[in-house]
Amino acid sequence: MDIDWNLIKSFVTVAETGSLSAAARKLAASQPTLGRHIAELEQALGVTLFRRGRRGYALTEAGSTLFERGRAVSEQASAFSLLALGSVEAIEGTVRIAASEVVAAYVLPEMTARLAVEEPGIEVEIVASNQVENLLRRDADIAIRMVKPAQNELVARKVTDIPLRACAAKSYLDRRGRPREARDLAEHDLVGFDRSDEIIRGFAQFGVPLNRNAFRFRTDNHIVLWEALRAGNGIGFGQQPLAERDALVEIVLPDLPLPTLPVWLAMHRDVRTSVRIRRVADFLYEQFKRYSAGAGSAANSAR
C-alpha cells in the first residue's frame, strides 16, 4: 500500500501540536487541508487515529502506535530534503544562538563542539541572554528559551521538559549531612535568588515557610548561583542532567515534586528557509532531547 508522504507529515504534525489550527500554522497549510489529510490516512489504514474533542485532537491507541513510526519516517524525509538542499546551498557560514546564561555556559559548548565535527563549515556565535527580543531585533538567528515566545513573527518548537532537582556539593553534604525530607531543608544552608521570591513560593507549596534570610547565599545571576552551589555554599536547585554529570554535585530528595523546565527552540519566520539555520536548529533539537534524557555529555553517553 503506497501512502502519500504529505498525509504522514500532516498526521505527525497534528499529533505533535494537538490541533488542526496549530498544525496548520506550523506547516503553513490550511485547516481543511489537514483535516482532509487525516481523514484520507484513516481511510487508507482502516483505523481511527484521533479522538476529536473540544480540547483538540488526541491520539487513539492505534494512533499512538503509529505515531513513533510516522515520526521516524518524517525525520528521515526531512534529512533527505536537507541533503538535497545542501547539494545546492552549501551548509556553511555563521549562526548566532541566543540562550539563557546557564544553557549558554554549561550546555551549549559541548553541543557546538559536536556540531563542528558534523558541520565544519558552520561558525557559531553565542549570546547569553534571557531576552526574546534578540530574535525580533535580528541579534540572533535561533533562540533557546524556557518559555514559549508569544510574538507572531517567531516560529517556536517545543523541544522537551528538563527536570529540576534539589542538589548540593558533595563536600557540603559530607560536612552537614543529607536531608531526608523537605522540612529538613530548613536546617541547612540554602543558596537562592536575591530579589526573586520564586524559590520561597516553591518552599511554601511544600509546607516549608521561609523568608529571604533563610538563604545564606543569594544572587539573581544563575551562573553565580550554580558555582556557589558547586563550591559548597549550601543546597540549591538546578537542572537534573547538569547535576548528574557534575562530579562535585549530588542530587538530594529526588522525590521532591519540583516543576520541570520547558525548552523551546525559536527563530524568526524570515530565516527559517535558510538551510544553514535549519540544520543548526534541527541539530540543537535532537541534542537537547538527549541532554534532557541524561545523555547530554560524553560521560553519560558512555554509561
C-alpha positions as CSV (number, residue, x, y, z in Angstrom):
1,M,0.0,0.0,0.0
2,D,1.5,3.3,-1.1
3,I,0.7,6.3,1.2
4,D,1.3,9.9,0.2
5,W,4.1,11.3,2.3
6,N,2.1,14.5,2.8
7,L,-0.6,12.5,4.7
8,I,2.0,11.1,7.1
9,K,3.5,14.6,7.6
10,S,0.1,16.0,8.4
11,F,-0.6,13.2,10.8
12,V,2.7,13.6,12.7
13,T,2.3,17.4,13.0
14,V,-1.3,17.2,14.3
15,A,-0.2,14.6,16.8
16,E,2.7,16.8,18.0
17,T,0.7,20.0,18.2
18,G,-2.7,18.6,19.3
19,S,-4.9,20.6,17.0
20,L,-5.5,21.3,13.3
21,S,-5.0,25.0,13.8
22,A,-1.6,24.7,15.5
23,A,-0.5,22.1,12.9
24,A,-1.7,24.4,10.1
25,R,0.4,27.3,11.4
26,K,3.4,25.0,11.7
27,L,3.1,23.6,8.2
28,A,1.8,26.8,6.6
29,A,-1.2,24.9,5.3
30,S,-5.0,25.3,5.8
31,Q,-7.0,23.5,8.4
32,P,-9.4,22.0,5.9
33,T,-6.4,20.5,4.0
34,L,-5.0,18.9,7.2
35,G,-8.4,17.6,8.1
36,R,-8.8,16.0,4.7
37,H,-5.3,14.5,5.0
38,I,-6.2,12.9,8.4
39,A,-9.4,11.5,7.0
40,E,-7.7,10.1,3.9
41,L,-5.0,8.5,6.0
42,E,-7.5,6.9,8.4
43,Q,-9.5,5.6,5.5
44,A,-6.4,4.1,3.8
45,L,-5.2,2.5,7.1
46,G,-8.7,1.4,8.2
47,V,-8.2,2.8,11.7
48,T,-9.2,5.9,13.7
49,L,-6.0,7.9,14.6
50,F,-7.5,10.7,16.7
51,R,-10.3,11.3,19.2
52,R,-11.8,14.7,18.2
53,G,-12.9,16.9,21.1
54,R,-13.2,20.4,22.4
55,R,-9.6,20.3,23.6
56,G,-8.3,19.3,20.2
57,Y,-7.0,16.1,18.6
58,A,-5.9,13.3,21.0
59,L,-4.2,10.1,19.7
60,T,-6.1,6.9,19.9
61,E,-4.3,3.7,20.9
62,A,-3.9,2.9,17.2
63,G,-2.7,6.4,16.6
64,S,-0.1,6.3,19.4
65,T,1.2,3.0,18.0
66,L,1.7,4.5,14.5
67,F,2.9,7.9,15.7
68,E,6.5,6.8,16.6
69,R,6.9,5.1,13.2
70,G,5.4,8.1,11.5
71,R,7.7,10.5,13.2
72,A,10.7,8.3,12.2
73,V,9.6,8.5,8.6
74,S,9.1,12.3,9.0
75,E,12.7,12.7,10.3
76,Q,14.1,10.6,7.5
77,A,12.2,12.6,4.9
78,S,13.5,15.8,6.5
79,A,17.0,14.5,6.4
80,F,16.6,13.6,2.8
81,S,15.3,17.0,1.9
82,L,18.1,18.7,3.8
83,L,20.7,16.6,2.0
84,A,19.1,17.6,-1.4
85,L,19.0,21.2,-0.5
86,G,22.6,21.0,0.9
87,S,23.8,19.9,-2.5
88,V,22.5,23.2,-3.9
89,E,23.2,25.6,-1.0
90,A,26.4,24.9,0.9
91,I,25.9,24.5,4.7
92,E,28.4,27.0,5.8
93,G,28.5,30.4,7.4
94,T,27.6,31.9,10.8
95,V,24.7,31.0,13.0
96,R,24.1,33.2,16.1
97,I,22.3,31.4,19.0
98,A,20.8,33.2,22.0
99,A,20.3,31.2,25.2
100,S,19.9,31.6,28.9
101,E,23.1,32.1,30.9
102,V,23.2,28.6,32.3
103,V,22.5,27.0,29.0
104,A,25.0,29.2,27.2
105,A,27.8,28.5,29.7
106,Y,27.2,24.8,30.7
107,V,25.2,23.1,27.9
108,L,25.8,24.7,24.5
109,P,29.6,24.4,24.4
110,E,29.5,20.6,24.3
111,M,26.8,20.6,21.7
112,T,28.5,23.1,19.4
113,A,31.7,21.1,19.7
114,R,29.8,18.1,18.3
115,L,28.3,20.4,15.6
116,A,31.7,21.4,14.5
117,V,32.6,17.8,13.8
118,E,29.4,17.2,11.7
119,E,29.3,20.7,10.0
120,P,32.9,22.1,9.9
121,G,31.7,24.9,7.6
122,I,29.4,26.5,10.2
123,E,30.7,29.2,12.6
124,V,28.8,29.7,15.9
125,E,28.2,32.8,17.9
126,I,26.5,32.6,21.4
127,V,24.5,35.3,23.0
128,A,24.0,34.7,26.8
129,S,20.7,36.5,27.3
130,N,17.1,35.8,28.5
131,Q,15.6,38.4,26.2
132,V,13.3,37.1,23.4
133,E,13.8,40.4,21.7
134,N,17.1,39.1,20.4
135,L,15.2,37.4,17.6
136,L,13.0,40.4,16.9
137,R,16.0,42.7,16.5
138,R,17.8,40.0,14.5
139,D,20.5,39.9,17.1
140,A,20.3,36.1,16.9
141,D,19.2,33.5,14.3
142,I,18.0,30.9,16.9
143,A,16.9,31.3,20.5
144,I,16.6,28.6,23.2
145,R,14.0,29.7,25.6
146,M,12.4,28.3,28.8
147,V,9.1,29.9,28.0
148,K,7.1,29.8,24.7
149,P,7.7,33.0,22.7
150,A,4.3,34.7,22.0
151,Q,5.4,37.1,19.2
152,N,3.7,36.4,15.9
153,E,7.0,37.0,14.0
154,L,8.6,34.0,15.7
155,V,8.3,30.3,15.0
156,A,8.6,28.2,18.2
157,R,9.0,24.5,18.5
158,K,8.7,22.7,21.9
159,V,11.7,20.5,22.4
160,T,11.5,18.9,25.8
161,D,11.0,19.4,29.6
162,I,14.1,19.4,31.7
163,P,13.6,18.1,35.3
164,L,14.8,20.3,38.2
165,R,16.3,18.8,41.3
166,A,17.5,19.9,44.8
167,C,21.2,19.4,44.9
168,A,24.4,20.5,46.6
169,A,28.2,19.9,46.6
170,K,29.2,16.5,48.0
171,S,31.7,18.4,50.2
172,Y,28.8,20.3,51.8
173,L,26.7,17.2,52.3
174,D,29.6,15.3,53.8
175,R,30.0,18.2,56.3
176,R,26.4,18.9,57.1
177,G,24.6,15.7,56.4
178,R,21.9,14.8,53.8
179,P,18.3,15.9,54.2
180,R,15.8,13.0,54.4
181,E,12.6,15.1,53.8
182,A,11.6,18.5,52.6
183,R,11.3,20.1,56.0
184,D,14.9,19.1,56.8
185,L,16.0,21.8,54.3
186,A,15.1,24.5,56.8
187,E,18.0,23.2,58.9
188,H,20.5,23.6,56.1
189,D,22.4,26.4,54.4
190,L,20.5,27.3,51.3
191,V,21.5,29.1,48.1
192,G,18.8,31.0,46.2
193,F,17.7,34.2,44.5
194,D,18.3,37.7,45.8
195,R,15.3,39.7,44.6
196,S,13.2,37.0,43.1
197,D,10.8,35.2,45.5
198,E,10.3,32.2,43.2
199,I,12.1,29.7,45.4
200,I,10.4,31.0,48.6
201,R,7.0,30.5,46.9
202,G,8.1,27.0,45.9
203,F,9.0,26.1,49.5
204,A,5.7,27.4,50.7
205,Q,3.9,24.8,48.5
206,F,5.9,22.1,50.3
207,G,4.6,23.4,53.7
208,V,8.1,24.9,54.5
209,P,7.6,28.6,55.2
210,L,10.9,30.6,54.6
211,N,11.8,34.2,54.2
212,R,14.7,35.8,52.3
213,N,17.1,35.5,55.2
214,A,16.8,31.7,55.1
215,F,19.2,31.8,52.1
216,R,22.7,32.2,53.3
217,F,23.9,32.9,49.8
218,R,21.8,35.0,47.5
219,T,22.2,36.1,43.9
220,D,19.9,36.6,40.8
221,N,22.7,35.5,38.4
222,H,22.2,31.9,37.6
223,I,25.8,31.1,36.8
224,V,27.0,32.6,40.1
225,L,24.2,30.6,41.9
226,W,25.3,27.3,40.3
227,E,29.0,27.9,41.0
228,A,28.2,28.8,44.7
229,L,26.3,25.5,45.0
230,R,29.2,23.6,43.5
231,A,31.6,25.3,45.8
232,G,29.7,24.1,48.9
233,N,27.7,27.1,50.0
234,G,24.6,25.1,50.6
235,I,21.6,23.3,49.0
236,G,20.0,24.8,45.9
237,F,18.2,23.8,42.7
238,G,19.5,23.0,39.3
239,Q,18.8,21.1,36.1
240,Q,18.9,17.4,36.7
241,P,21.2,16.5,33.7
242,L,23.6,19.3,34.7
243,A,23.8,18.0,38.3
244,E,24.1,14.3,37.2
245,R,27.2,14.9,35.0
246,D,29.0,17.1,37.6
247,A,31.4,15.0,39.8
248,L,31.2,17.7,42.6
249,V,27.4,17.7,42.9
250,E,24.9,15.3,44.4
251,I,21.1,15.3,44.0
252,V,19.2,15.2,47.3
253,L,15.5,14.5,47.9
254,P,15.0,13.1,44.3
255,D,11.2,12.6,45.0
256,L,10.7,16.3,45.8
257,P,7.9,17.4,43.4
258,L,9.7,20.2,41.6
259,P,8.4,21.7,38.3
260,T,10.1,21.0,35.0
261,L,11.9,23.5,32.8
262,P,10.3,23.7,29.4
263,V,12.7,24.2,26.4
264,W,11.5,25.9,23.3
265,L,13.5,26.4,20.1
266,A,12.6,29.7,18.3
267,M,13.6,31.6,15.2
268,H,12.3,34.4,13.2
269,R,9.9,33.5,10.3
270,D,12.2,35.2,7.8
271,V,15.2,32.9,8.5
272,R,13.5,29.5,8.7
273,T,14.1,28.9,5.0
274,S,17.9,29.1,5.4
275,V,19.4,25.6,5.1
276,R,22.2,26.6,7.4
277,I,20.0,27.8,10.2
278,R,17.5,24.9,9.8
279,R,20.4,22.5,10.0
280,V,21.6,24.0,13.3
281,A,18.0,24.2,14.7
282,D,17.4,20.6,13.9
283,F,20.7,19.6,15.4
284,L,20.0,21.5,18.6
285,Y,16.5,20.0,18.8
286,E,18.0,16.5,18.9
287,Q,20.8,17.4,21.2
288,F,18.5,19.0,23.8
289,K,16.3,15.9,23.8
290,R,19.4,13.8,24.5
291,Y,20.5,16.3,27.2
292,S,17.1,16.2,28.9
293,A,17.2,12.4,28.9
294,G,20.6,12.4,30.7
295,A,22.7,11.7,27.6
296,G,23.9,15.2,27.2
297,S,27.6,14.6,27.9
298,A,30.3,12.3,26.8
299,A,30.4,10.8,30.3
300,N,26.7,9.9,30.3
301,S,26.8,8.7,26.7
302,A,29.5,6.2,27.7
303,R,27.4,4.7,30.6
